[in-house]
């Protein structure tokens, strides 16, 4: 027999507004994704509720879906981290944001929750949206731009006049790394395919090596830092081009510490830590015309599974960031 209090609680749950979201109840390939109705969340301390206008899609979303996240990911979960939209509710202990603010950024340290009509976001991981960008453009920025910033300045601690080699310079993170390095007065050497040389040069690279026809270690010596966005053999060969005391910083995989020691260099892998401070700084550079975005495929939220097929190279993927519109 159901008590009156139980009926009241059930009625309250039914009355709570619903929303559509892409959920994962088991880890696996894109076909485990389910587009389903769930309850709209309420912000807790330090959180805001964002009416999502656009959500970015990145490789880390695929890793989480497949069960390969570097962080614990209890199921079920809603996929997605990058977002842009408008704040519709503010939780306790939030003083820097208010109702109606248009914001961009990341949902939370677990990088989940953005593939939905509404998403909770940590107030410390979002900032006001750059005024010159649409929501689609803004949703393409957060993780990849902050990754590039932190690789160059927080991890490598590079300063004007130093030399950096950026692998994967035509990729989403690489394109921001080249622009940020150029803006900071670094001498920037980039590796890219021949068809991307014009694009990378336009982003500010001083010299570009076609990795398909040239071996970068034959062209480069004594750089202050290598930003590794490729991994594998490219990472291993990169030790040869660093000066003693130089740094190999990878956003892909952990470098071999024995090899690093033999070359007398520092080498490490890092996970991006998105903050409102980084986002505000990047937003200012965008509004000043000093950083360009690059959106690739734009799909409606209902087609998020197709976006993940692109991530897995099971469907054609245009260059640039994949973005979902809501």
PyMOL commands that set and color helices and strands:
alter all, ss='L'
color gray80, all
select helices_A, chain A and resi 4-15+30-32+59-66+123-125+135-139+142-155+172-183+194-202+216-219+232-241+257-262+276-287+301-311
alter helices_A, ss='H'
color red, helices_A
select strands_A, chain A and resi 18-24+33-39+47-57+77-78+82-90+102-106+118-122+126-128+163-166+187-192+207-210+223-228+242-250+266-269+295-300+321-325
alter strands_A, ss='S'
color yellow, strands_A
deselect
rebuild
show_as cartoon
